[in-house]
Amino acid sequence: MNIHQALTIRMIQLAEERDKTVTEIARKGGIRQSTVSEIMNGRSKHPKVSTVQAYCNGCGITLSEFFDNPLFR
């Protein structure tokens, strides 16, 4: 599994845990719909850390909590 796949899976996991869509969380974090689509569809293979941070903000978690997952080990 590559880092892009792990990021996408983790974003989906966090959305499911919160009973929200990835888009709802991203919007809450201030991420544009087009950015979310690019990440989820593989067109953006290397999202910026600031984008991941914004997604974390939408989830109410830290970057450490985002990456503290077996997907990244």
PyMOL CGO cylinders between C-alpha atoms (Angstrom):
from pymol import cmd
from pymol.cgo import CYLINDER

trace = [
    CYLINDER, 0.00, 0.00, 0.00, 1.34, 3.44, -0.86, 0.3, 1, 1, 1, 1, 1, 1,
    CYLINDER, 1.34, 3.44, -0.86, 0.95, 6.64, 1.15, 0.3, 1, 1, 1, 1, 1, 1,
    CYLINDER, 0.95, 6.64, 1.15, -1.85, 7.99, -1.05, 0.3, 1, 1, 1, 1, 1, 1,
    CYLINDER, -1.85, 7.99, -1.05, -3.91, 4.84, -0.53, 0.3, 1, 1, 1, 1, 1, 1,
    CYLINDER, -3.91, 4.84, -0.53, -3.29, 5.01, 3.22, 0.3, 1, 1, 1, 1, 1, 1,
    CYLINDER, -3.29, 5.01, 3.22, -4.35, 8.68, 3.36, 0.3, 1, 1, 1, 1, 1, 1,
    CYLINDER, -4.35, 8.68, 3.36, -7.53, 7.97, 1.44, 0.3, 1, 1, 1, 1, 1, 1,
    CYLINDER, -7.53, 7.97, 1.44, -8.45, 4.97, 3.58, 0.3, 1, 1, 1, 1, 1, 1,
    CYLINDER, -8.45, 4.97, 3.58, -7.76, 6.92, 6.78, 0.3, 1, 1, 1, 1, 1, 1,
    CYLINDER, -7.76, 6.92, 6.78, -9.93, 9.83, 5.63, 0.3, 1, 1, 1, 1, 1, 1,
    CYLINDER, -9.93, 9.83, 5.63, -12.77, 7.40, 4.91, 0.3, 1, 1, 1, 1, 1, 1,
    CYLINDER, -12.77, 7.40, 4.91, -12.31, 5.65, 8.26, 0.3, 1, 1, 1, 1, 1, 1,
    CYLINDER, -12.31, 5.65, 8.26, -12.50, 8.91, 10.17, 0.3, 1, 1, 1, 1, 1, 1,
    CYLINDER, -12.50, 8.91, 10.17, -15.61, 9.98, 8.28, 0.3, 1, 1, 1, 1, 1, 1,
    CYLINDER, -15.61, 9.98, 8.28, -17.32, 6.65, 8.97, 0.3, 1, 1, 1, 1, 1, 1,
    CYLINDER, -17.32, 6.65, 8.97, -16.42, 6.85, 12.68, 0.3, 1, 1, 1, 1, 1, 1,
    CYLINDER, -16.42, 6.85, 12.68, -18.20, 10.22, 12.81, 0.3, 1, 1, 1, 1, 1, 1,
    CYLINDER, -18.20, 10.22, 12.81, -21.16, 9.11, 10.67, 0.3, 1, 1, 1, 1, 1, 1,
    CYLINDER, -21.16, 9.11, 10.67, -20.30, 11.83, 8.14, 0.3, 1, 1, 1, 1, 1, 1,
    CYLINDER, -20.30, 11.83, 8.14, -19.13, 11.91, 4.55, 0.3, 1, 1, 1, 1, 1, 1,
    CYLINDER, -19.13, 11.91, 4.55, -15.56, 12.81, 3.67, 0.3, 1, 1, 1, 1, 1, 1,
    CYLINDER, -15.56, 12.81, 3.67, -16.97, 15.90, 1.96, 0.3, 1, 1, 1, 1, 1, 1,
    CYLINDER, -16.97, 15.90, 1.96, -18.83, 17.03, 5.10, 0.3, 1, 1, 1, 1, 1, 1,
    CYLINDER, -18.83, 17.03, 5.10, -15.69, 16.75, 7.20, 0.3, 1, 1, 1, 1, 1, 1,
    CYLINDER, -15.69, 16.75, 7.20, -13.56, 18.45, 4.58, 0.3, 1, 1, 1, 1, 1, 1,
    CYLINDER, -13.56, 18.45, 4.58, -16.03, 21.32, 4.29, 0.3, 1, 1, 1, 1, 1, 1,
    CYLINDER, -16.03, 21.32, 4.29, -16.01, 21.74, 8.09, 0.3, 1, 1, 1, 1, 1, 1,
    CYLINDER, -16.01, 21.74, 8.09, -12.20, 21.89, 7.92, 0.3, 1, 1, 1, 1, 1, 1,
    CYLINDER, -12.20, 21.89, 7.92, -12.26, 24.47, 5.12, 0.3, 1, 1, 1, 1, 1, 1,
    CYLINDER, -12.26, 24.47, 5.12, -11.23, 22.22, 2.22, 0.3, 1, 1, 1, 1, 1, 1,
    CYLINDER, -11.23, 22.22, 2.22, -12.81, 22.76, -1.21, 0.3, 1, 1, 1, 1, 1, 1,
    CYLINDER, -12.81, 22.76, -1.21, -14.89, 19.98, -2.76, 0.3, 1, 1, 1, 1, 1, 1,
    CYLINDER, -14.89, 19.98, -2.76, -12.55, 19.87, -5.77, 0.3, 1, 1, 1, 1, 1, 1,
    CYLINDER, -12.55, 19.87, -5.77, -9.57, 19.20, -3.51, 0.3, 1, 1, 1, 1, 1, 1,
    CYLINDER, -9.57, 19.20, -3.51, -11.40, 16.35, -1.79, 0.3, 1, 1, 1, 1, 1, 1,
    CYLINDER, -11.40, 16.35, -1.79, -12.35, 14.85, -5.17, 0.3, 1, 1, 1, 1, 1, 1,
    CYLINDER, -12.35, 14.85, -5.17, -8.76, 15.05, -6.42, 0.3, 1, 1, 1, 1, 1, 1,
    CYLINDER, -8.76, 15.05, -6.42, -7.48, 13.24, -3.32, 0.3, 1, 1, 1, 1, 1, 1,
    CYLINDER, -7.48, 13.24, -3.32, -10.19, 10.57, -3.26, 0.3, 1, 1, 1, 1, 1, 1,
    CYLINDER, -10.19, 10.57, -3.26, -9.94, 9.89, -7.01, 0.3, 1, 1, 1, 1, 1, 1,
    CYLINDER, -9.94, 9.89, -7.01, -6.15, 9.69, -7.02, 0.3, 1, 1, 1, 1, 1, 1,
    CYLINDER, -6.15, 9.69, -7.02, -5.53, 12.80, -9.11, 0.3, 1, 1, 1, 1, 1, 1,
    CYLINDER, -5.53, 12.80, -9.11, -3.76, 14.43, -6.15, 0.3, 1, 1, 1, 1, 1, 1,
    CYLINDER, -3.76, 14.43, -6.15, -1.23, 11.83, -5.11, 0.3, 1, 1, 1, 1, 1, 1,
    CYLINDER, -1.23, 11.83, -5.11, 0.65, 14.06, -2.67, 0.3, 1, 1, 1, 1, 1, 1,
    CYLINDER, 0.65, 14.06, -2.67, -1.74, 16.30, -0.74, 0.3, 1, 1, 1, 1, 1, 1,
    CYLINDER, -1.74, 16.30, -0.74, -0.17, 19.11, 1.25, 0.3, 1, 1, 1, 1, 1, 1,
    CYLINDER, -0.17, 19.11, 1.25, 0.27, 18.69, 4.98, 0.3, 1, 1, 1, 1, 1, 1,
    CYLINDER, 0.27, 18.69, 4.98, -1.92, 21.77, 5.39, 0.3, 1, 1, 1, 1, 1, 1,
    CYLINDER, -1.92, 21.77, 5.39, -4.73, 19.92, 3.59, 0.3, 1, 1, 1, 1, 1, 1,
    CYLINDER, -4.73, 19.92, 3.59, -4.39, 16.92, 5.90, 0.3, 1, 1, 1, 1, 1, 1,
    CYLINDER, -4.39, 16.92, 5.90, -4.31, 19.34, 8.86, 0.3, 1, 1, 1, 1, 1, 1,
    CYLINDER, -4.31, 19.34, 8.86, -7.52, 20.98, 7.65, 0.3, 1, 1, 1, 1, 1, 1,
    CYLINDER, -7.52, 20.98, 7.65, -9.16, 17.56, 7.40, 0.3, 1, 1, 1, 1, 1, 1,
    CYLINDER, -9.16, 17.56, 7.40, -8.00, 16.82, 10.93, 0.3, 1, 1, 1, 1, 1, 1,
    CYLINDER, -8.00, 16.82, 10.93, -9.54, 20.10, 12.06, 0.3, 1, 1, 1, 1, 1, 1,
    CYLINDER, -9.54, 20.10, 12.06, -12.81, 19.01, 10.48, 0.3, 1, 1, 1, 1, 1, 1,
    CYLINDER, -12.81, 19.01, 10.48, -12.59, 15.77, 12.47, 0.3, 1, 1, 1, 1, 1, 1,
    CYLINDER, -12.59, 15.77, 12.47, -11.56, 17.47, 15.69, 0.3, 1, 1, 1, 1, 1, 1,
    CYLINDER, -11.56, 17.47, 15.69, -8.27, 15.57, 15.90, 0.3, 1, 1, 1, 1, 1, 1,
    CYLINDER, -8.27, 15.57, 15.90, -4.56, 16.34, 15.67, 0.3, 1, 1, 1, 1, 1, 1,
    CYLINDER, -4.56, 16.34, 15.67, -2.15, 15.33, 12.92, 0.3, 1, 1, 1, 1, 1, 1,
    CYLINDER, -2.15, 15.33, 12.92, -0.61, 12.91, 15.40, 0.3, 1, 1, 1, 1, 1, 1,
    CYLINDER, -0.61, 12.91, 15.40, -3.97, 11.22, 15.90, 0.3, 1, 1, 1, 1, 1, 1,
    CYLINDER, -3.97, 11.22, 15.90, -4.50, 11.05, 12.13, 0.3, 1, 1, 1, 1, 1, 1,
    CYLINDER, -4.50, 11.05, 12.13, -1.19, 9.29, 11.54, 0.3, 1, 1, 1, 1, 1, 1,
    CYLINDER, -1.19, 9.29, 11.54, -1.31, 7.13, 14.69, 0.3, 1, 1, 1, 1, 1, 1,
    CYLINDER, -1.31, 7.13, 14.69, -2.88, 4.28, 12.76, 0.3, 1, 1, 1, 1, 1, 1,
    CYLINDER, -2.88, 4.28, 12.76, -1.60, 0.91, 11.51, 0.3, 1, 1, 1, 1, 1, 1,
    CYLINDER, -1.60, 0.91, 11.51, -2.02, 2.15, 7.92, 0.3, 1, 1, 1, 1, 1, 1,
    CYLINDER, -2.02, 2.15, 7.92, 1.08, 4.30, 8.38, 0.3, 1, 1, 1, 1, 1, 1,
    CYLINDER, 1.08, 4.30, 8.38, 3.30, 1.73, 10.06, 0.3, 1, 1, 1, 1, 1, 1,
]
cmd.load_cgo(trace, "trace")
